[in-house]
Amino acid sequence: MDAGPISKSREPPVPWRPEGCDNVALVLQGGGALGAYQAGAYEALHEAGLEPDWVAGVSIGGINGAIIAGNPPKRRLEQLRAFWYTVTARPIPLMLGDGDSPRRIRNAWSAWFSVLLGQPGFFTPNIPNPWLSFPGTKTATSFYNTEELRTTLLKLVDFERLNSRETRYAAGVVNVLTGSLQYFDNTETEILPEHVMASGALPPSLPMVQVGTDHFWDGGLVSNTPLIHLLSNVETENLLVFQVDLFSSPGDLPRDIWDVFAREKEIRYASRTKILTDYYVKLYEKDVLLKRILDKVPSAKLTREDKELKQRLSDLPEVTILNLIYQKTKYEGMANDAEFSSLSMRDHWQAGYRDTVLTIKHKDWLTMSGQDVGVVMHDIHRPDAPLPMTTAR
């Protein structure tokens, strides 16, 4: 039997910023049904008064992000709940006992229902399917269509508000023809439902989305995290980043072929995130080191190019990244990102809420040092300090 409804949040405190922090950013990875973890993470931030100034997402993160940025703070949780209740509304007609094995069977059954029937308010099967479709027809390039998602987005996202730039929003996509990764950013582009849908158009399941004259697929094909877009546009303001990832690099040794499939998917998506994140973090830290070196050289010995570089590096922002990474349970299989049961949705939501509450309790993680330290990273599942016995502000 499915769990009861997700508890409604208390009235949030007045929005605030930690000492030395100019902006709070929420970075949301792709991961299908696991995206409820991100909704739970946002609920904890909302209750703590840490409303994001910037939301960047890929795939399901792009959808969650659009709902957050496209609503006033007092309506964000309500609309997130509406989305996740809608796409997990189909009951699963299978009653089993407690324990990991029965739950794993139930989850697999639920995933097969998604494959066969799609998910309400999200995607539905193409008829005929692509194997039986002529080249060039609407059903020839994907197994499902996302017309229902467009209707859902128009219902839950105020696109006028989203484009007001009160909250900066960006969604990662891949150009189908060029294979290049790019971002639809509301500081440069008027965001429409198609921009959000394009970010979640994972082939071959979901169809490419046309925006203007170009066609786009899910940005996760190249990078499953939009952190690189954030770090490339951070400018001079100190930034506190909550990066919510849905696949973990560390994992268990597989014991059967199903474990192999699940572990391969985790490594594939998490490794891309780690490689690109590490690259941009190291690039940023090199700027910090170069700034320190230039500060020690007498001005008379600097060339004009050196002085221009020193000026550019004179006001480097401080960036603190708090990693929130979903930890897969023992009973979840290779299709956990396609398993949209309401029971699993509630589990994922509550896990995101719990991990974020624990992260916020590390108040020393939230405070900017005010020194040239480059990018600082913390992870509640690999803490470098004992958890203080305090409550979130």
N, C-alpha and C positions, 0 to 999 in steps of 0.2 A: 504494500500500500504506500502511496506517495506521502511524503511528509507534509505537514501543515504549511500554510502560507508564510512567506518571509515576513518577519516582524517589521512593522513600520518604524521608521527612525523617529527619535525625539526631535524637537525643534532645535536646529543647529545653532551654535553660538555665533556671535558676530564674526565675519571673516577676518582673519589676521594673518600675519606673515612672521616667520621666525626671524630672530635677530640677524641682520645683515643680508636678508633675502629680499630681492626685488620682485621676482616672479616665481610662481609655482607652475610646473609643467607636468602633464600627465601623458605618458608615452605608452601606447597600447598595441601589443603584438597581435598577429593573426593566430587563429586556432579554432575556428568554428564554434561548436557547442561549448568549448571550454571558456568562451568569452564571458560567461556568467561570473567567472572568477574576477574579471575586471569590474563588473557591476558591483560586486561585493566590496572590492577595494575602494571604489568611488564612494560607496555608502559610508565607509569608515572615515574617509577624508571629509566628506560632507558633515558628518557629526562632529568632527574636530574643528570645523571652520576653515579647512584648508581647500578652498575652492580654487580650481586651476585657472590660471591666466592664459594658458596655452594647452591645447589638446591635439596630439598628433597620433594617428592610428593607421594601421594596415589591416585590410580584410575585416574580420569581425571587430577589430579595434577601431577601424574607420567608421563602422556603424555605431558602436557604442559612443565613440567620440563625437559623432554628429548629433546624437541625442543629447549628450551633455552640453556641448557648445551651442546647440540650437534650442535651448530652453533656459529660462531664468533659474537660478539656484533652487528656489522653492519648488520647482516642478520637475527637476532632473530625475530624482529618484522615482517619482511617480511614473514618468515616461519610460525609464529603464525597466521598471517592473512590468509595465504594459507590454513592452517589446518581448521580454523573456517569457512572460506568461503566454503571450500569443504564439510564439514559435515553439513552445513546448506543451501546447494545449492537448495534443492527441494522447488519449489514454493508452497504456500498454497492457493488453489483455493477457497478462501472464503473472500468476501469483506463485511465488516460491518462498521457501523458508529463509532464515537469516544465514549469514556467513558469506565468505568471499566467493565460493564456487557458485552458489545460487545467484548472487548478485552479478557475477560475471556473465552467467547465462542470460539473465534478464537484460543486462546492458547490450549484449550481442543481439538479442531479439529486438530491442529498441532501435539499434543501429540499422538492422535490416528493414524495419518499418520505414525509416528515413530514406533508405535507398529505394525502396519500392514505391513509396507514396509521397516523398518530399516532406516538407514541414509547412504547416499553416502560416500564412503571413510572410513566408520567406521564399520557398522555391517549390515548384511542382514539376512532375515528369513531362518531358516532351513526347508528344504522340504525333507521328511515329518517332521512335528514338533515332539517334544519328546513324546507326547501322542500316536502317531501312529508309533513310532520307537521301534524296538526290543532292549532289554537290550544289552549293549556292542557295539552298533553301534555308528557311529560318531555323529548322530543327536539325540541320546537318552538322553543327559544330559543338553541340553540348547535349548532355543528357537531361538537363532541367532548364526551365525558364524562371526568371526572377521578376515577373510582372507583379506578383503579390508583394514583393519587397518594396517596389516603388510606391505602391499604395500605402504600405505600412510606414514608410519614411515620411510621406506627405502628411500622414495622420499624427506622427509623433515628433516631427522636427519642424520647428518654426524657421524656415529658410531665410526669411527676412531678418530675423534675429541673428542667425548664423552668419549672414553676410554683413551684419552691422559691425563686426570685428570687435565686439565687446570682449569676446573670448577668441583668441587666435585659434584657427583650426587648419589642420593639414591632413591629407590622406594620400598614401603611397600607391602608385599604380605602375604598370609596365606597358609601354607602347608595343602592341602586337607586331607591327612591321619592323620597328627598329630594335626591339628588345631592350630599350633603355628604361631605366628607372627614373620616374619623375614624381613630383608631388603637386597635388592640387591644394593650394594654400589660399585661404580667404583674404590674405593681404594682396594677392595678385589676381585671383580668379573669383568670379561669382559662382559660388557653390550651388549646384542643382542636385536633385536626387541621383542623376546619372553619374555624377562625380563620385558619390558615396558608393553606389552600386558597382562602379568600375573597380574600386579598391578591393571589393570582395568577390570579384568575378574569377574564381579559381577554376582553371580548365583541368580536365575536360568536363567536369561536372556542370559548372555554371557558364553561361554564355558571355563572350566578350561584349563590352558595352561601348557604343559609339558616342563620342563627345566631339562635337564639331565634325571635322573630316577624318578624325583619327579613331582607332579602336584600341581598347585597353583591357588588360587582364589584371588579376590580383598582384599587388606589389610584392607579396611574399615570395613570388617566383625568383626575385633577385635578393631582396632583403626583407626579412620578416619583422624588422623593427624600424620605426621612423626616427630613432635617436640620431642617426647621422644627419637628417634634415634639421633637427633641433640644434645640434652642435655647430652646424655650418651657418646658422643664422642667429646665434646667441647674442652677437654684438657686444655691448659693454655692461649689461645688467647681470647681477648675481642670480643664479638660477638653482632652484631646488627641484629635482626631477624625480618623480615616482614612475619608474619603468616597470610596467606590469607585463611579464612574459608568461606564455602558456606552455612552453616546452623547456624542460630542464636538461642541461648538458650532462651532469652526473646522473647515473641511474644504476639499476640492478643488472647483474649478469643474466642473460636470457636462459630460460630452462626448457622452452619449447619453441616451435616455429612461430607461434602467435606472439610470443615475447620478442622474437627476432624482428618481426614486422613493426611492433610497437616501438622498440628501442631504435630501430633504423630511422623511423619518422622523427623521434625526439632529437636524435643527433643531427639529422639533416637540417631541421629548422633552427635548433638551438645553436649549432655551429656557425651558421651564417650570421646569426645575431652576434655571437661572440667575436668572430673574425672582424666584422665591420665596426663593432663597438670598440674593440681593442685598437684597431687602426686609428680611428678618429680620436680616441683618448690619448694615444701616444703622440699623435700629431699636435694635439692641443698642448700636451705637456712639453713638447719640444719648443713651442712658442714661449712657454713660461721660462724654460731654461735659457733660451736665447735672450729674453728680456733681462734676466738676472746678469748675464754676461755683459750685455750692452750697458747696463747701469753702472758697471764697474770700470768702463773705459772712459777716460777723460774726453769731454766733448770736442776738444781741439784735434783729437786723433780720429774722429769719426768722419767718414766720407758723407757726401750728401745722401747717398742711398742708405747708409747706416742710420743717419738721423731720421730719414723718412720711416725706416723700419722701426726704429726706437719709438717714434711717435705713434705708429700703428699699434705697437705692443704696450703702450704706456698705461692703457686702461683695460687690461684683460679681466674678464669677469671670473668669478669663482663659480664652479659648477659642482654640486653635490648630487650624486645619483643614488637613489635608494631602490635596489632591485627587489621586486616582488615576483617570485617565480613559482608557478603552480607545481606542486609535488604530486605526481600521479599516484593513485592508490593501488593496492595490490590486485584489486579485482577489475581494474580498468584495462581494456585490451587495446588493440591497434586502431580501433575505430572510435576512440573516445572523443575525437573532435567531430564525429558525425552522430553522436549518441545524444539525442535531444529530449530525453525523458524529463519530466518535471522533477522527478526524484534526484537525478544527477544534477540538474540545473541548480536545485537548492543546495546540494552538497558543494558545488563549485562556488556558488555565491557566498556561502558561509565560510568557505576556506579563504577566499579573497578578503572578506571582512576581517577574519581572525588574524591573518598575516599582517594586514595593514595596521590594525590596532596595536599589535606587538611592535611593529616598526616605529610607529609614532611615539611609543613609550620611551624609545631611545632619544631623549630630548637633545643629547649631545650630537646626535647625527643631524638634527634639523638646523643647528646653529652654524652659520658661516664663520670661518675662522678670521676673515679679514686679512689674510696673508696670501702671497703668491704660491699656492699649493697645487695649481692645476685642477684636475678632475679628481674628486674624492668619491669612492664608491663603497656602499655598504649593502649587506644582504642578510636579512633576518634568519635565513637558513644556514648561513655561515658567518655568524657574528664574530666580530673581533674584540668585543667587550661584553661583560656581563650585563644582562638586562636590568636597568635601574628599577627600583620598586616605586615608580611614580605613575601617575595617570596622565593621559594626553590632555593638553590644554583645551 
